[in-house]
Every structure is written in C-alpha cells, then in structure tokens.
Amino acid sequence: MTEGPQSLADLKDALGGQPIAAEEGQPEPKIDAQGRAYGTGRRKNAIARVWLKPGSGRLTVNGRDGDAYFARPTLRQQIEQPFVAINRKDQYDVWCTVSGGGLSGQAGALRHGIGRALIAHEPGLRPALKSGGFLTRDSRVVERKKYGRAKARRSFQFSKR
C-alpha cells in the first residue's frame, strides 16, 4: 500500500501550504463592507429589501420596530420561521424596507428576503432553507376581475323578473 498524507496537516504540506476550502464548490459569502448580507423578497405585490448581520435579534422595518409594524403574532411568527428552521433565532439583526401590498404580503416578502439573505451570509444553510420552502417565491396573486361578473368569479345576482 502506498504512503499518503495521514492528516490534514500532511495534506496542507503536500499542497504547498495553500489553505484548504471547507467544501469544494461551495460559494463564498456575499457580505458588504458593513458586514451585512442582502436579500430581496417578494410576495403578492409586496417587495422587501432585507439586510442582516450578526446581532441580538432586533428587527427594524421601514425605520420602525418590527413588533410595532407587524402587530399580529401570526405575522411575527411567519417572519421568524427561517431563523427557527436553522436554529439561529435571536442571532441576527434584520433591517429592511418593505413596500407595496398589505401586511400579510409584506410579511411573506420579508420571510422570503430573510431566507435569501441568510444564504448570502452562510451559503452552507441552503439545503435546510430550501427544504423548508423559504427560498421559493410564493407566486399566488389576486385573480383579476372579469367583465360580466361581479368579482373574479362571482356572477351578478340572478333576477327572475
């Protein structure tokens, strides 16, 4: 049997002292000069631009506190889902701007944006976030109203006389 490198240190010496990548083909984190990762999220007509960086779990939406902006507990729970799925709750500060749509659509857009920003910060989290559905844009939008109808599908009330 041939003699080969027995440990990582031997392998490093064999490669000439070059650093060894953690995983081959793993993309590099995309972090700006302030240490933030960026992600864009969309849902219905809402768009969320999300920046996150390591911190204490503070959420700021359009310059306001996240709990004040999203008052309903279900919306706050929806926003926290990506962090809970990867066991990183209260480890990142999130700063975002949301526009368009209503509160429900904005919360969904923020959830999508957080998932994409987490991948930009830690690319190794992609399989866990992908399996949880946090990277898929929810394409459901309101169906348009049709002519000859009261709403998208509802007909006008029938009158016999």
C-alpha positions in Angstrom: 0.0 0.0 0.0 1.3 3.5 -0.9 2.1 6.1 1.7 -0.2 9.1 1.5 -1.0 12.0 3.8 -2.2 10.8 7.1 -3.7 14.0 8.4 -5.0 17.4 7.3 -1.6 19.0 8.2 0.2 16.5 6.0 -2.2 17.3 3.2 -1.6 21.0 3.7 2.1 20.5 3.4 1.6 18.4 0.3 -0.4 21.3 -1.3 2.4 23.7 -0.5 0.8 25.5 2.4 -2.3 26.6 0.5 -5.5 26.9 2.6 -8.0 24.1 2.1 -11.6 25.0 1.2 -14.2 23.7 3.6 -16.2 22.2 0.8 -15.4 22.1 -2.9 -17.9 24.1 -5.0 -19.3 26.0 -2.0 -20.0 29.6 -3.0 -18.4 32.4 -1.0 -20.5 34.5 1.4 -21.6 37.8 -0.1 -21.1 40.3 2.7 -20.6 44.1 2.2 -18.2 46.5 3.9 -20.5 46.9 7.0 -20.7 43.1 7.5 -24.3 42.8 6.1 -25.8 40.3 3.8 -28.6 41.4 1.4 -31.7 39.6 0.1 -34.7 40.6 -1.9 -38.1 39.0 -1.1 -41.4 39.2 -3.0 -44.9 38.1 -2.2 -48.1 39.2 -3.9 -47.5 42.9 -4.7 -45.0 43.4 -1.8 -41.3 43.8 -2.1 -38.9 43.6 0.8 -35.2 44.6 0.7 -33.5 42.9 3.6 -30.1 43.4 5.2 -29.0 41.2 8.0 -25.9 41.0 10.2 -24.9 39.1 13.3 -26.5 40.7 16.4 -29.1 40.2 19.1 -32.2 39.5 17.0 -33.5 43.1 16.5 -36.0 43.6 13.6 -36.3 47.1 12.1 -38.9 47.6 9.3 -39.0 50.9 7.5 -37.3 52.6 10.4 -39.8 51.3 13.0 -39.6 48.4 15.5 -40.7 45.1 13.9 -43.2 44.3 16.7 -44.9 47.7 16.2 -45.0 47.3 12.4 -46.2 43.7 12.4 -48.6 43.8 15.4 -50.3 40.4 14.7 -48.5 37.4 16.3 -49.0 35.2 13.3 -47.1 37.7 11.1 -44.2 37.9 13.5 -44.2 34.1 13.7 -44.1 33.9 9.9 -41.1 36.3 9.8 -39.2 34.2 12.4 -39.7 30.9 10.6 -36.4 30.9 8.6 -34.4 31.5 11.8 -36.2 28.8 13.7 -35.6 26.3 10.9 -31.8 26.7 11.1 -31.6 27.2 14.9 -30.4 30.8 14.6 -33.2 32.6 16.4 -32.0 35.9 18.0 -28.6 35.7 16.4 -29.1 38.2 13.5 -30.2 41.8 13.4 -32.6 42.4 10.5 -33.0 45.8 8.8 -35.5 46.0 6.0 -37.6 48.3 3.8 -40.9 46.9 2.6 -43.3 48.5 0.0 -46.4 47.5 -1.8 -49.2 45.1 -0.9 -50.7 44.7 2.6 -49.3 43.5 5.9 -49.7 39.8 5.0 -47.9 40.2 1.7 -45.2 42.3 3.3 -44.6 39.6 6.0 -44.3 36.9 3.3 -41.9 39.1 1.3 -39.8 39.7 4.4 -39.7 35.9 5.1 -38.5 35.3 1.5 -35.9 38.1 1.8 -34.6 36.8 5.1 -34.1 33.3 3.6 -32.2 34.7 0.6 -30.1 37.0 2.9 -29.2 34.0 5.1 -27.8 32.2 2.1 -25.8 35.2 1.1 -24.3 35.3 4.6 -23.9 31.5 5.2 -24.1 29.5 1.9 -24.0 26.2 3.8 -27.5 26.8 5.0 -29.0 26.5 1.6 -30.2 22.8 1.9 -32.0 23.4 5.2 -33.7 26.6 3.9 -34.6 25.1 0.5 -36.3 22.1 2.1 -38.3 24.4 4.4 -39.5 26.4 1.4 -38.0 29.7 2.4 -36.3 30.3 -0.9 -39.3 29.8 -3.2 -41.3 32.9 -4.1 -45.0 32.3 -3.4 -46.4 33.1 -6.9 -50.1 33.3 -5.8 -51.6 36.7 -6.6 -55.1 38.0 -6.6 -57.1 36.9 -9.7 -58.2 39.7 -11.9 -61.9 40.8 -12.2 -63.6 39.7 -15.4 -66.2 41.6 -17.4 -69.8 40.5 -17.0 -69.0 39.3 -13.4 -69.3 41.0 -10.0 -65.8 39.9 -9.0 -63.2 37.5 -10.4 -65.5 34.5 -10.4 -68.8 35.6 -8.7 -71.7 36.3 -11.1 -74.2 39.1 -10.6 -77.3 38.1 -8.7 -79.8 36.4 -10.9 -83.2 38.0 -11.1 -86.1 36.0 -12.5 -88.3 39.1 -13.1 
